[in-house]
Amino acid sequence: MEASGTGKKASELVASAVFTDGQESEVVDREVIPASFESPLSDDDLLELDHAIYLALERNLGIRIAGYLPQRTRPEITAAESVFDVRLAAGLALSTANEQVASAVESFGTGIDRIQTTNADAPNGLGDQLEATKLWEYGTRTRIGYSNGFQQSDPTGSLLILNPAWRSAVAVTAEQPLMRGRGSDINRIPILLARQTHAASIEESEAAVNETILTVHRQYWQAFLAQEEVAQLELLIEQASWTVDLERKRLQVGNGSASGLAQAESNWAQLRREQTEAFRRQAAASRQLRRLLELPDDAVEPLLIADRPSVQSAEIDVDWGLAESSLRRPDLNSQRYRVRSAHLRLKQARDGLEPDLSLFAGAGLNGLAEDIPGSLDAFSSGEFGSLSAGIRYQHWVGQRAANASVRQAEVDLHQETLRLQQLKRQVEDEVRQAADDVRYRRELVDRSRTAESAAKTHLDAITSLHRHGQCDVDRLVRARREWGVAVQARFSAEVDLANAVTDWFASTGTLVNQRPPSGGVPPRGIDSPPPAPALLEDSSLNESVLEESTQPELSRQPARTYDALPVE
């Protein structure tokens, strides 16, 4: 569905705030953006709606702040993925100790009453002086370590076969959980949760952009309405001034009356007072629009609005709007990601109820000698080694903490799913209400134009009678007032229709179109909302589906373009 109108479509603009991979960038096609958009806006320039949208996307602080939402959550994915990085550790501990010798040693008459021992080995917390550990996606934890320890005793040879003694050793160990923590679908849950959070932040950023653009639309048409009110009052004041001159001339030649002149002058003064109020409203509307577009506030003259609201608005298709809102509404997509995150947390909590049972195995080589080259030779010979294997089991009686975590995750999933259902109904109501508003506002515009035409016909007739002296000033003033009210009502109806169409695009999620039209069924992960899991369903989430519907949001580079309302 595309809006029709005589003005330039803002979807042809290039100013688009793009947030991909946590970076804020700008896509600018110099062949499409008018040169006037890139130059500073002067007080004499006419401001088009397209230009206002361009300035908002380019300068508005709210949009720029919203662009940082994905940037804040993007590092969480990297942090979650770092769990599978290799961890390197190294250390060296030196110690010396003086120990009293045993009585059995003294019985041999050695005359030695103490032994001093010096050691160089791995510090506490490390199994070896140099080690590398890694957690794999299936839960396997591997470790490889190397040490070259040193031990010396004084006096020489006391209680030691070799003194000093150098020991070179390499050890490799692996531990595999059999139940709890087994499988990539469990161990990758933190990464998937971080991706859901990042995807939700992108949608929240979209919602903030939509809200700002919607506000720009409304304020632009409010400034237009204030500008037209000033122009209309200028015309009425000009007509009132002409009437005052006419009544003064008639009074001078004896065909008029003092009361008629006084009434004409009173009407002229009243219109001047209303003009001052209109100037104030125009200045306020212009200042608010400047603030949204981040334009200087020190300008004396108000912004000059170039576009007019079009009565040839887009055809409203409620079924299309409901389908588009389900796909494109950022708040809906953000809530879907929250539901999926809650489902992942429930799966993670249920894994905590599984028995903590794992197998481990290890192998090593070592060599002992009086010096380092000798220990390395003994080590490299492969004659001296070790093998180990075992099983480990751990269980918390009652599993109260694990059960509490599962219960909390179930409640969170219930809550987020109900919120999604509530939001769906709210969005459907907004779409239907917006469609009704467009239909009624369009009818109101037609009736306002009919009323204005009738008021203009009546004013022309009264003006002709007054020129020929066949009616008094009071009837002329009332006719002008009625015509002025009808014109202002028509302007207000057209602005209300423009705002209603804007609300329609906003309710369907197409006010800021960040995805190119596909012409068919969009591929999953680009336009399709993430599938909401069944409430408390016990089946496991398919990781490939999760990544397929999430990862493209992080890697592709959508250019946000703006679907403009038609302007005349």
C-alpha positions in Angstrom: 0.0 0.0 0.0 1.5 3.3 -1.0 0.3 6.8 -0.3 -0.5 8.9 -3.3 0.0 12.7 -3.7 1.6 15.4 -5.7 4.5 16.0 -3.4 7.9 14.2 -3.3 7.8 11.0 -1.3 10.1 10.9 1.7 10.8 7.3 1.1 13.0 8.6 -1.7 15.2 10.3 0.9 18.5 9.1 1.9 18.8 10.3 5.5 18.4 7.1 7.5 19.8 6.3 10.9 21.2 2.8 10.6 22.2 0.8 13.6 24.1 -2.4 12.7 26.6 -4.3 14.8 26.5 -1.7 17.5 27.6 1.1 15.2 25.7 4.2 14.3 26.1 5.2 10.7 24.5 7.3 8.0 23.5 6.2 4.5 23.4 9.1 2.1 22.6 8.9 -1.6 23.7 12.2 -3.1 21.6 11.6 -6.2 18.4 11.7 -4.3 18.8 14.2 -1.5 18.2 17.7 -2.6 21.1 20.0 -2.2 19.0 22.3 0.0 18.7 19.6 2.6 22.4 19.6 3.2 22.7 23.4 3.5 21.8 25.3 6.7 18.1 26.3 6.9 17.7 30.1 6.8 14.8 32.2 8.0 13.6 32.7 4.4 13.7 29.0 3.4 10.5 27.0 3.1 10.6 23.9 5.2 9.2 20.8 3.5 7.9 17.8 5.4 10.6 15.7 3.8 13.3 18.1 4.9 11.9 18.1 8.5 12.1 14.4 8.6 15.6 14.5 7.2 16.7 17.0 9.9 15.0 14.9 12.6 16.8 11.7 11.6 20.1 13.7 11.2 20.0 15.8 14.3 17.4 14.9 16.9 19.0 14.1 20.2 16.3 11.6 21.1 17.0 9.6 17.9 20.7 9.7 18.5 20.3 8.6 22.1 18.1 5.7 20.9 20.8 4.7 18.6 23.0 3.8 21.6 20.6 1.2 22.9 21.9 -1.5 20.5 25.4 -0.4 21.1 25.0 -1.0 24.9 23.7 -4.5 24.5 26.0 -5.6 21.6 29.1 -6.2 23.9 26.9 -8.6 26.0 27.0 -11.0 23.1 30.8 -10.9 23.0 31.0 -11.3 26.7 28.7 -14.4 26.6 30.7 -15.9 23.7 34.0 -15.4 25.7 33.0 -18.3 28.0 34.3 -20.6 25.3 37.6 -18.8 24.9 40.9 -20.5 25.9 42.1 -19.4 29.3 45.8 -19.2 29.8 47.4 -19.1 33.2 51.0 -19.0 34.4 52.7 -18.7 37.7 55.7 -19.6 39.8 55.9 -20.0 43.6 59.1 -20.1 45.5 59.2 -21.4 49.1 61.9 -22.3 51.6 61.3 -24.1 54.9 63.4 -25.1 58.0 62.2 -28.3 59.5 63.3 -30.2 62.6 64.6 -33.6 61.7 62.9 -36.7 63.0 64.3 -38.6 66.0 64.9 -41.6 63.7 67.4 -39.6 61.8 69.2 -38.5 65.0 69.4 -42.1 66.1 71.9 -42.8 63.3 74.2 -40.2 64.9 74.2 -37.9 61.9 74.4 -34.8 64.1 71.8 -33.1 61.9 69.0 -31.4 63.8 67.3 -29.6 61.0 66.7 -29.7 57.2 66.2 -26.6 54.9 64.1 -27.3 51.8 63.7 -25.0 48.8 60.9 -25.5 46.3 59.9 -23.8 43.0 56.6 -25.0 41.6 53.1 -23.9 40.6 51.4 -21.4 42.9 48.2 -22.2 44.8 45.2 -22.2 42.4 47.1 -23.5 39.5 47.8 -27.2 38.8 50.9 -26.4 36.7 53.2 -23.5 36.1 51.7 -23.0 32.6 48.3 -24.2 31.7 45.5 -23.7 29.2 41.9 -24.6 29.8 38.9 -24.4 27.5 35.1 -25.1 27.8 33.6 -26.6 24.7 30.0 -26.1 23.6 29.0 -29.6 24.5 30.1 -29.1 28.1 33.5 -30.7 27.8 36.2 -29.0 29.9 39.8 -29.7 28.8 43.1 -28.7 30.4 46.7 -29.0 29.4 49.5 -28.0 31.7 53.3 -27.9 31.9 55.6 -27.6 34.9 59.3 -27.6 35.5 59.6 -27.8 39.3 62.7 -27.6 41.4 63.5 -28.9 44.8 66.7 -28.8 46.9 67.6 -29.8 50.4 70.3 -28.7 52.7 72.3 -30.6 53.9 72.8 -32.3 50.5 71.3 -35.7 50.1 69.1 -35.6 53.3 66.0 -37.6 52.6 66.3 -37.1 48.8 67.4 -39.4 46.1 68.4 -36.5 43.9 69.5 -33.2 45.2 68.9 -30.8 43.6 65.9 -32.3 41.7 64.3 -31.0 38.6 60.9 -32.4 37.5 59.4 -31.7 34.1 55.8 -32.8 33.6 53.0 -32.4 31.1 49.4 -33.3 32.1 46.2 -33.4 30.0 42.8 -33.8 31.6 39.2 -33.8 30.3 35.9 -33.8 32.1 32.5 -34.4 30.4 29.2 -33.9 32.1 26.7 -36.7 31.4 23.5 -35.0 32.4 23.5 -31.5 33.8 25.3 -29.1 31.5 25.5 -31.5 28.6 24.9 -30.4 25.1 25.5 -27.2 23.1 21.8 -26.2 23.4 22.3 -25.7 27.1 25.8 -24.2 27.1 24.9 -21.7 24.4 21.9 -20.4 26.2 23.8 -17.3 27.7 24.8 -16.4 24.1 21.3 -16.8 22.8 20.0 -14.7 25.7 22.4 -11.9 24.9 21.3 -12.0 21.3 17.7 -11.8 22.3 18.5 -8.8 24.5 20.4 -7.1 21.6 17.6 -7.8 19.1 15.0 -6.4 21.6 17.2 -3.3 22.1 17.1 -2.8 18.3 13.3 -2.9 18.3 13.2 -0.5 21.3 15.4 1.9 19.3 13.0 1.6 16.4 10.1 2.4 18.7 11.9 5.5 19.9 12.6 6.6 16.4 8.9 6.1 15.4 7.8 8.1 18.4 10.1 11.0 17.5 9.0 11.0 13.8 5.4 10.9 14.8 5.9 13.9 17.0 7.7 15.7 14.2 4.7 15.0 11.9 2.2 16.4 14.4 4.3 19.5 15.2 4.9 20.2 11.5 1.2 20.3 10.8 0.6 22.3 14.0 3.0 24.9 12.7 1.2 24.8 9.3 -2.2 25.4 11.0 -0.7 28.3 12.9 0.8 29.8 9.7 -2.5 29.5 7.9 -4.4 31.1 10.8 -2.0 34.1 10.5 -2.5 34.3 6.8 -6.3 34.1 7.1 -6.4 36.8 9.7 -4.2 39.0 7.5 -6.8 38.7 4.7 -9.7 39.4 7.1 -7.9 42.5 8.5 -7.3 43.7 4.9 -11.0 43.3 4.2 -12.0 44.9 7.5 -9.7 47.9 6.7 -11.4 48.2 3.3 -14.8 48.2 5.1 -13.7 50.9 7.5 -12.5 53.1 4.6 -15.8 52.5 2.8 -17.9 53.4 5.9 -15.9 56.5 6.5 -16.4 57.7 3.0 -20.1 57.0 3.2 -20.4 58.9 6.4 -18.6 61.9 4.8 -21.0 62.0 1.9 -24.0 61.4 4.2 -24.9 57.9 3.1 -23.5 56.1 6.1 -23.9 56.2 9.9 -21.6 56.6 12.8 -22.7 53.3 14.3 -21.8 51.5 11.1 -18.3 53.1 11.1 -17.9 52.3 14.8 -18.9 48.7 14.3 -16.4 48.4 11.3 -13.6 49.9 13.4 -14.4 47.6 16.3 -14.3 44.5 14.0 -10.9 45.7 12.7 -9.5 46.1 16.2 -10.8 42.7 17.3 -9.2 41.1 14.3 -5.9 42.8 15.1 -6.1 41.4 18.7 -6.7 37.9 17.3 -3.8 38.4 14.9 -1.5 39.0 17.9 -2.7 35.8 19.5 -2.2 34.0 16.2 1.4 35.3 16.0 2.1 34.0 19.5 0.7 30.6 18.6 2.7 30.5 15.4 5.9 31.4 17.3 5.3 28.7 19.9 4.6 26.1 17.3 7.7 27.1 15.3 9.9 27.0 18.4 8.7 23.5 19.3 9.4 22.3 15.8 12.8 23.9 15.9 13.5 22.1 19.1 12.6 18.7 17.6 14.8 19.4 14.6 17.7 20.7 16.7 17.6 24.0 14.9 18.9 27.3 16.5 16.4 28.8 18.9 17.6 32.4 18.5 15.7 32.9 15.2 13.3 35.8 15.2 11.1 34.8 12.4 9.0 31.6 12.6 9.6 28.6 10.3 7.9 28.9 6.9 5.9 25.7 6.2 6.0 24.7 2.5 3.8 21.6 2.3 0.0 21.3 2.7 -1.8 18.3 4.0 -3.2 16.2 1.1 -6.8 15.0 1.0 -5.7 12.2 -1.3 -4.5 9.9 1.4 -3.7 6.3 1.2 -6.4 3.7 0.9 -6.9 2.0 4.2 -7.0 -1.8 4.3 -7.5 -3.0 7.8 -6.5 -6.6 7.0 -3.2 -5.3 5.5 -2.7 -3.1 8.5 -3.2 -6.0 10.9 -0.8 -8.2 9.0 1.9 -5.4 8.8 1.6 -4.4 12.4 2.1 -8.0 13.4 5.3 -8.1 11.4 6.7 -4.6 11.9 5.6 -3.1 15.2 8.8 -2.7 17.2 7.0 -3.1 20.5 5.5 -6.4 19.5 8.8 -7.8 18.2 10.6 -6.6 21.3 8.0 -8.4 23.5 8.4 -11.6 21.4 12.1 -11.5 22.1 11.3 -11.2 25.8 9.1 -14.3 25.6 11.8 -16.3 23.9 14.3 -15.1 26.5 12.0 -16.3 29.3 11.6 -19.7 27.5 15.4 -20.0 27.3 15.8 -19.2 31.0 13.2 -21.8 31.9 15.1 -24.4 29.9 18.3 -23.3 31.7 16.6 -23.6 35.1 15.2 -27.1 34.3 18.7 -28.2 33.4 19.7 -27.4 37.0 17.4 -30.2 38.2 19.4 -32.8 36.3 21.9 -34.9 38.3 25.4 -33.5 38.4 27.2 -36.5 37.0 30.4 -36.3 35.0 33.3 -38.5 33.8 36.9 -37.3 33.9 40.2 -38.7 32.5 43.8 -37.6 32.4 47.2 -38.6 31.1 50.7 -37.2 31.8 54.4 -37.5 31.2 57.2 -36.6 33.6 60.9 -36.7 34.0 63.2 -36.3 37.0 66.9 -35.4 37.0 69.6 -33.3 38.8 69.4 -30.6 36.1 67.0 -29.2 33.6 68.4 -30.9 30.4 68.4 -34.3 32.2 64.8 -33.9 33.3 63.8 -32.9 29.8 65.5 -36.0 28.4 63.7 -38.2 30.8 60.5 -36.5 30.0 60.9 -36.8 26.3 61.7 -40.5 26.5 58.1 -41.2 27.3 59.0 -44.0 29.8 57.5 -42.2 32.8 53.9 -41.4 32.6 50.5 -41.6 34.4 46.9 -42.3 33.5 43.8 -41.5 35.5 40.0 -41.9 35.1 37.0 -41.5 37.3 33.5 -40.4 37.9 32.1 -37.6 39.9 28.6 -37.1 41.3 27.2 -34.2 43.4 23.6 -33.7 44.7 21.9 -31.2 46.8 19.3 -32.8 49.1 15.9 -31.5 48.3 17.1 -29.3 45.4 15.3 -26.4 46.9 17.3 -23.7 45.0 16.9 -25.5 41.7 13.2 -25.9 42.1 12.9 -22.3 43.1 14.7 -21.2 40.0 12.4 -23.3 37.8 9.3 -21.9 39.5 10.5 -18.3 39.0 11.3 -19.0 35.4 7.8 -20.5 34.9 6.2 -17.4 36.4 8.3 -15.1 34.2 7.3 -17.0 31.1 3.7 -16.9 32.1 3.9 -13.2 32.6 5.8 -12.3 29.4 3.4 -14.5 27.4 0.4 -12.8 28.8 2.0 -9.4 28.1 2.5 -10.4 24.5 -1.2 -11.4 24.2 -2.2 -8.1 25.8 0.0 -6.1 23.5 -1.3 -7.9 20.4 -4.9 -7.0 21.4 -3.8 -3.4 22.0 -2.1 -3.2 18.7 -5.1 -4.6 16.9 -7.3 -2.0 18.6 -4.9 0.8 17.6 -4.9 -0.3 13.9 -8.7 -0.5 13.8 -9.1 2.8 15.6 -6.6 4.4 13.3 -8.5 3.1 10.3 -11.8 4.5 11.7 -10.2 7.8 12.4 -9.0 8.1 8.8 -12.4 7.3 7.4 -14.2 9.7 9.6 -11.6 12.5 9.2 -11.9 12.1 5.5 -15.6 12.5 5.6 -15.2 15.5 8.0 -12.9 17.2 5.4 -15.5 16.8 2.7 -18.2 18.3 4.9 -15.9 21.1 6.0 -15.2 22.0 2.4 -18.9 22.0 1.7 -19.5 24.3 4.6 -16.6 26.6 3.5 -18.1 26.8 0.0 -21.5 27.7 1.4 -20.0 30.3 3.7 -18.0 31.8 0.8 -21.1 32.0 -1.4 -23.0 33.7 1.4 -20.1 36.1 2.0 -20.0 37.1 -1.6 -23.7 37.8 -1.7 -23.5 39.9 1.5 -20.4 41.8 0.2 -22.2 42.6 -3.0 -25.3 43.9 -1.1 -23.1 46.0 1.2 -21.3 47.6 -1.7 -24.6 48.7 -3.0 -25.8 49.9 0.4 -28.5 47.2 0.7 -27.3 45.7 4.0 -25.6 47.0 7.1 -22.1 46.4 8.5 -23.3 44.0 11.1 -24.5 41.4 8.5 -21.2 41.8 6.6 -19.1 41.3 9.8 -21.1 38.2 10.7 -20.7 36.7 7.2 -17.0 37.3 7.3 -16.8 35.7 10.7 -18.7 32.6 9.5 -16.5 32.3 6.5 -13.4 32.7 8.6 -14.6 30.0 11.0 -15.4 27.7 8.1 -12.0 28.2 6.5 -10.3 27.5 9.9 -12.4 24.4 10.4 -11.4 23.2 7.0 -7.7 23.7 7.7 -8.2 21.9 11.1 -10.0 19.0 9.4 -7.2 18.6 6.8 -4.6 18.7 9.6 -6.6 16.1 11.6 -6.8 13.9 8.5 -3.0 14.2 8.0 -2.5 13.3 11.7 -4.9 10.4 11.3 -3.0 9.0 8.4 0.2 9.4 10.3 -1.3 7.5 13.2 -2.4 4.8 10.7 1.2 4.4 9.5 2.5 4.4 13.1 -0.1 1.8 14.2 0.9 -0.5 11.4 4.6 -0.1 12.1 5.3 1.4 8.6 5.9 5.1 9.6 9.7 4.5 9.5 10.2 1.6 7.0 13.5 0.0 7.9 13.1 -3.0 5.6 12.8 -3.0 1.8 9.5 -4.4 0.4 9.9 -8.0 -0.6 6.9 -8.4 -2.9 6.2 -11.8 -1.3 6.7 -13.7 1.8 9.6 -12.2 3.7 12.5 -14.5 4.7 12.6 -15.5 8.3 14.7 -13.4 10.5 14.3 -10.2 8.4 10.6 -9.4 8.4 9.1 -12.4 10.3 8.5 -12.0 14.0 10.2 -14.6 16.2 7.8 -17.5 16.9 6.4 -17.3 20.4 6.8 -20.6 22.2 3.9 -22.5 23.7 3.3 -21.6 27.3 5.5 -23.8 29.6 6.0 -26.3 26.8 8.5 -28.9 27.8 10.0 -29.4 24.4 13.5 -28.0 23.8 14.0 -24.9 21.6 15.7 -25.6 18.4 19.0 -23.7 18.5 19.2 -23.4 14.7 15.8 -21.8 14.6 16.8 -19.3 17.3 19.9 -18.4 15.5 18.2 -18.2 12.1 15.6 -15.7 13.3 18.0 -13.7 15.3 21.4 -13.6 13.7 20.4 -11.8 10.5 19.2 -8.9 12.6 22.8 -8.5 13.8 24.6 -8.9 10.5 22.5 -7.4 7.8 22.5 -3.6 7.2 18.9 -2.3 6.8 18.6 1.2 5.5 15.8 2.9 7.4 13.8 5.0 5.0 10.7 7.0 5.7 7.3 6.3 4.2 5.9 9.9 4.0 2.4 11.2 4.0 1.4 12.7 0.7 1.6 16.4 0.4 0.3 18.8 -2.1 
